[in-house]
């Protein structure tokens, strides 16, 4: 499993971006709406936690801004990539990288300002998604997550991704005991790749953006 996930990411990075450094730079540009959402959700000086962190690019981004950032993942290969990301992006304020199951986080209630994830929840079934959101709400004041929308046009990276409608996500969020404070959509691929896709299928020009992000907080 370790080599499978790591190899998937490395193949994606080299095919679309050419180098690890360019991958990180481009992702920060593409994901700016999501990064802004996370930043706007920070309400205290408590640390941030990224659940299912993968390369931990968002954790490193916020660490570079001076935040105390934690990145949690269960896959050894991705934890190694997360360490590399931290060194490249935030060498003076390293990300705290933790191997742990995000369904059972080893932290006290409300230990974090924001829990965030991107490209994680779509790999799970409804009951697991609800459980993960509840666990993230337990350890943090706010939760932000990003998932593919139903207009995500790329081939599935791992094979088990689910492209749920916004209404389906709303229902799962409600079941978790959270309420939505904001949503935002954004592109997930570099412009040159989107142009190629549109040239092959002009109908793509009129599709909504491929990723949707939600900001959540508990009901009062």
C-alpha positions in Angstrom: 0.0 0.0 0.0 2.8 2.4 0.8 4.4 2.1 -2.6 1.0 2.2 -4.4 0.0 5.6 -3.0 3.5 7.1 -3.3 3.9 5.8 -6.9 0.4 7.2 -7.8 1.4 10.7 -6.5 4.9 10.6 -8.1 3.4 9.6 -11.5 0.8 12.4 -11.3 3.5 14.9 -10.2 5.8 14.1 -13.1 3.1 13.8 -15.8 1.3 17.0 -15.0 3.9 19.2 -13.3 7.4 18.0 -14.2 8.9 18.4 -10.8 8.0 18.2 -7.1 8.7 21.9 -6.6 6.5 22.9 -9.6 3.7 20.6 -8.4 3.7 22.4 -5.0 3.8 25.9 -6.6 1.0 25.1 -9.0 -1.2 23.5 -6.3 -0.9 26.6 -4.1 -2.2 28.6 -7.1 -5.0 26.2 -8.0 -6.1 25.7 -4.4 -6.0 29.4 -3.4 -9.8 29.5 -2.8 -9.6 26.6 -0.5 -6.5 27.9 1.3 -8.3 31.2 1.7 -11.3 29.4 3.2 -9.1 27.6 5.7 -7.3 30.9 6.7 -10.7 32.7 7.1 -11.8 29.9 9.5 -8.9 30.3 11.9 -10.3 31.9 15.0 -7.5 31.4 17.6 -3.8 30.7 17.9 -4.4 27.0 18.4 -2.7 24.8 15.8 -4.1 23.5 12.6 -4.5 19.8 11.7 -4.6 18.2 8.3 -6.4 14.8 8.3 -5.3 12.4 5.6 -2.5 14.8 4.8 -0.9 13.0 1.8 1.9 15.3 0.7 0.9 17.7 3.5 1.2 20.7 1.1 -1.5 22.7 2.9 0.1 22.1 6.2 3.4 23.2 4.9 1.8 26.3 3.4 0.3 27.4 6.7 3.5 26.5 8.6 5.4 28.8 6.3 3.0 31.6 7.3 3.9 31.0 10.9 1.1 28.7 12.1 1.7 25.6 14.2 0.6 22.8 11.7 0.0 19.1 12.3 -0.3 16.6 9.4 -1.8 13.2 10.1 -1.8 10.2 7.8 -1.6 6.4 8.1 0.4 5.6 5.0 4.2 5.5 5.5 5.0 6.4 2.0 2.9 9.6 2.2 4.4 10.5 5.5 7.8 10.4 3.9 6.5 12.8 1.1 5.0 15.0 3.8 8.4 15.3 5.5 9.9 16.3 2.1 7.2 18.9 1.6 7.8 20.4 5.0 11.5 20.7 4.3 10.9 22.4 0.9 8.2 24.8 1.9 8.7 25.5 5.6 12.2 24.6 6.7 12.2 27.1 9.6 8.9 26.0 11.0 8.5 22.3 10.4 5.2 20.6 10.2 4.5 18.1 13.0 3.9 14.9 11.1 2.0 12.1 12.8 1.1 8.5 11.8 -2.4 7.9 13.0 -5.9 6.8 11.9 -8.0 9.9 11.3 -11.1 8.0 12.6 -9.4 8.0 16.1 -7.3 11.1 16.6 -5.1 11.1 19.7 -6.0 14.6 20.8 -8.2 16.3 23.4 -11.5 18.0 22.5 -11.0 21.3 20.7 -7.2 21.1 20.6 -7.1 22.7 17.2 -8.4 25.8 15.5 -9.1 24.2 12.1 -9.1 20.6 10.9 -8.8 20.4 7.1 -8.6 17.8 4.4 -8.5 17.7 0.6 -9.1 14.7 -1.6 -9.8 12.4 1.4 -13.5 11.9 2.2 -14.5 10.9 -1.3 -12.7 7.6 -0.8 -15.1 6.5 2.0 -18.6 5.3 2.4 -21.3 7.5 4.0 -21.1 6.1 7.5 -17.3 6.5 7.5 -17.6 10.1 6.2 -20.0 11.0 9.0 -17.7 9.4 11.6 -14.6 11.3 10.2 -16.4 14.6 10.2 -17.6 14.0 13.8 -14.0 13.2 14.9 -12.7 16.3 13.2 -15.4 18.5 14.8 -14.5 16.9 18.2 -10.8 18.0 18.0 -11.2 21.3 16.3 -13.3 24.5 16.4 -13.9 24.5 12.6 -13.6 22.0 9.8 -12.8 22.6 6.1 -12.7 19.9 3.5 -12.5 19.7 -0.3 -13.8 16.9 -2.5 -14.3 16.4 -6.3 -17.6 17.8 -7.5 -19.8 15.8 -9.9 -18.1 17.8 -12.7 -14.7 16.4 -12.0 -13.6 15.3 -15.4 -10.3 13.5 -14.7 -9.8 9.8 -14.5 -10.0 8.5 -11.0 -6.6 8.5 -9.4 -7.0 5.5 -7.0 -10.2 4.0 -8.3 -12.6 4.3 -5.3 -13.4 8.0 -5.5 -17.1 9.0 -5.2 -18.4 12.1 -6.9 -21.3 13.0 -4.7 -23.7 15.9 -5.4 -23.6 19.0 -3.3 -27.0 17.9 -1.8 -25.5 14.5 -0.8 -22.6 16.3 0.9 -25.0 18.6 2.6 -27.0 15.6 4.0 -23.8 13.9 5.3 -22.6 17.2 6.9 -26.0 17.6 8.6 -25.9 14.0 9.9 -22.4 14.7 11.4 -23.9 17.5 13.5 -22.2 20.3 11.7 -23.5 23.3 9.7 -22.1 24.8 6.6 -20.8 28.4 6.9 -19.4 28.7 3.3 -18.7 26.8 0.1 -16.4 27.5 -2.8 -15.5 25.8 -6.1 -12.2 25.8 -7.8 -10.2 24.1 -10.6 -8.0 21.2 -9.8 -5.8 21.0 -12.9 -3.4 23.5 -14.5 -4.8 25.7 -17.3 -2.9 24.1 -20.1 -4.4 20.7 -19.3 -7.9 22.2 -19.1 -7.4 23.8 -22.5 -6.4 20.4 -24.0 -9.5 18.9 -22.4 -11.8 21.7 -23.9 -10.2 21.2 -27.3 -11.1 17.5 -27.2 -14.6 18.2 -25.8 -15.8 21.9 -26.1 -18.7 21.1 -23.7 -16.2 21.2 -20.9 -16.0 25.0 -21.2 -19.4 25.3 -19.7 -19.0 22.9 -16.8 -18.7 24.2 -13.3 -15.4 23.9 -11.5 -14.2 20.5 -10.6 -13.7 20.8 -6.9 -16.0 21.9 -4.1 -14.9 22.9 -0.6 -17.0 23.3 2.5 -16.4 25.2 5.8 -18.2 23.8 8.8 -18.8 24.6 12.4 -20.9 22.8 15.1 -24.5 23.7 15.6 -25.0 26.0 18.6 
